[in-house]
């Protein structure tokens, strides 16, 4: 019985965490398919550690910024509080933690791919990236905007299909308007 349970867990783990496709190039993006989330206390809703083959990288999403999950950066907290219509700083931190939980749950349970040009985020070791869930074709940033868990605020990029940064940002703004109207996530506080 114990052996059967162990075998089932291994099969489930391999199915849910198996890469969907092969690494490839799409436009100017390198697409990393053989990836998995690395559990790390520094992970949050828009930055996380990923293992790709034998290397570990920290990626930061293009286009979106989740609320801070601590009070370490008070000026960011205030800006985020204002963006979402006047949240308290405690509410900002709570939404930052919620965004972290949601993002990491998706990355733990669904196959995903990293689209990167390996551009550094300022002077850090983090790299800008887009995350796509091949089974649904959703971008992670779209999901987060729909849930009301991010502000559209940070560096954007031309998309892998060649559409402009501005066109994709406009798309995200439409999703944000719908989330705000429905009072989802931080918009409902």
C-alpha positions as a printed Julia matrix, in Angstrom:
189×3 Matrix{Float64}:
   0.0    0.0     0.0
   2.76   2.45    0.95
   4.73   1.54   -2.17
   1.67   2.11   -4.4
   1.13   5.54   -2.82
   4.78   6.46   -3.37
   4.61   5.4    -7.03
   1.4    7.42   -7.52
   3.02  10.52   -5.98
   6.06  10.19   -8.27
   3.88   9.75  -11.36
   1.69  12.73  -10.35
   4.76  14.91   -9.65
   6.31  14.07  -13.0
   3.06  14.75  -14.88
   2.31  18.07  -13.21
   5.88  19.34  -13.3
   7.0   17.93  -16.62
   8.01  20.41  -19.29
   5.36  20.83  -21.96
   7.7   21.33  -24.89
  11.29  21.82  -25.9
  13.39  24.89  -25.34
  13.21  27.07  -28.42
  13.54  30.59  -29.81
  10.41  32.68  -30.48
  11.24  36.02  -32.02
  13.85  37.62  -29.8
  12.86  35.45  -26.81
  14.53  32.34  -25.56
  11.75  30.0   -24.38
  12.71  27.75  -21.5
  10.34  24.79  -21.31
  12.19  22.46  -18.96
  11.56  24.59  -15.88
  10.27  24.17  -12.36
   9.73  26.46   -9.4
  12.38  26.46   -6.68
  10.9   27.09   -3.25
  12.63  30.16   -1.84
  11.58  32.64    0.82
  12.48  35.47   -1.58
   9.8   34.37   -4.06
   6.87  36.72   -4.37
   4.06  37.42   -6.79
   6.24  38.87   -9.55
   9.73  37.42   -8.87
  10.67  33.81   -8.3
  13.48  31.3    -8.54
  13.3   28.74  -11.32
  15.4   25.7   -12.11
  16.13  25.22  -15.79
  18.08  22.06  -16.46
  21.1   22.33  -14.12
  20.92  26.09  -13.54
  18.89  28.23  -11.14
  17.68  31.69  -12.19
  15.56  34.4   -10.6
  13.03  35.91  -12.97
  11.01  39.14  -12.65
   7.81  39.63  -14.64
   7.54  42.26  -17.33
   4.62  44.73  -17.14
   3.32  44.12  -13.6
   4.19  44.73   -9.99
   2.58  42.93   -7.07
   2.21  44.62   -3.72
   5.11  44.3    -1.32
   4.9   41.41    1.14
   6.78  43.27    3.86
   7.21  46.84    5.11
  10.85  47.01    3.97
  10.15  49.58    1.22
   7.73  52.18    2.66
   7.73  54.45   -0.41
   6.72  51.52   -2.64
   3.99  50.57   -0.18
   2.59  54.1    -0.27
   2.64  54.17   -4.08
   0.9   50.78   -4.23
  -1.67  51.89   -1.64
  -2.5   54.94   -3.76
  -2.65  52.93   -7.0
  -5.33  50.65   -5.56
  -7.44  53.55   -4.35
  -6.17  54.26   -0.87
  -5.37  50.96    0.82
  -3.77  50.98    4.24
  -0.16  49.82    4.38
  -1.27  46.66    6.2
  -3.74  45.94    3.38
  -0.97  46.42    0.8
   1.2   43.86    2.6
  -1.74  41.43    2.87
  -2.38  41.74   -0.89
   1.33  41.23   -1.55
   1.21  37.99    0.41
  -1.96  36.92   -1.4
  -0.35  37.59   -4.81
   2.63  35.53   -3.71
   0.4   32.61   -2.67
  -1.58  32.67   -5.91
   1.44  32.96   -8.2
   3.38  30.22   -6.47
   0.37  27.9    -6.44
   0.0   28.29  -10.22
   3.72  27.7   -10.73
   3.63  24.62   -8.47
   0.63  22.99  -10.09
   0.65  23.88  -13.78
   3.24  23.4   -16.49
   4.73  26.74  -17.53
   7.37  28.2   -19.79
   9.7   31.16  -19.3
  10.13  33.66  -22.15
  13.28  35.7   -21.61
  15.85  37.82  -23.38
  18.04  37.51  -20.28
  17.83  41.26  -19.67
  18.95  42.13  -16.16
  16.57  43.87  -13.77
  18.55  46.98  -12.84
  21.8   45.9   -11.2
  20.48  42.67   -9.71
  20.89  39.02  -10.62
  17.2   38.87  -11.63
  16.22  38.58  -15.29
  13.11  40.0   -16.95
  10.68  37.39  -18.25
   7.18  36.56  -19.34
   5.62  33.35  -18.01
   3.15  31.41  -20.13
   0.97  28.46  -19.23
   0.94  26.41  -22.46
  -2.19  24.43  -21.58
  -4.32  27.59  -21.42
  -2.06  29.97  -23.39
  -2.46  32.5   -20.54
   0.35  34.79  -19.57
   0.93  34.94  -15.81
   0.7   38.74  -15.87
  -2.76  38.52  -17.48
  -3.99  36.17  -14.76
  -2.68  38.44  -12.03
  -4.3   41.53  -13.58
  -7.64  39.68  -13.94
  -7.5   38.76  -10.26
  -6.8   42.35   -9.18
  -3.47  41.36   -7.65
  -1.04  43.65   -9.52
  -0.54  47.14  -10.74
   0.55  47.69  -14.32
   3.82  49.29  -13.48
   7.27  48.29  -14.6
   9.17  47.59  -17.75
   7.19  46.22  -20.67
   8.42  44.57  -23.82
   7.56  43.76  -27.4
   5.78  40.42  -27.27
   7.13  37.16  -28.73
   4.53  37.3   -31.54
   5.86  40.75  -32.52
   2.96  42.8   -31.12
   4.04  46.03  -29.54
   4.63  46.71  -25.88
   1.93  49.38  -26.02
  -0.65  47.02  -27.56
  -0.1   44.41  -24.84
  -0.15  47.05  -22.11
  -3.47  48.34  -23.51
  -4.8   44.77  -23.34
  -3.68  44.56  -19.69
  -5.38  47.91  -18.95
  -8.66  46.53  -20.33
  -8.32  43.48  -18.05
  -7.53  45.81  -15.15
 -10.62  47.94  -15.83
 -12.78  44.81  -15.7
 -11.15  43.68  -12.43
 -11.6   47.14  -10.94
 -15.28  47.29  -12.01
 -15.87  43.84  -10.52
 -13.96  44.87   -7.35
 -11.69  41.83   -7.58
  -8.62  41.49   -5.43
  -7.11  44.7    -4.08
  -9.7   46.71   -6.02
 -12.4   45.41   -3.68
 -10.77  46.45   -0.42
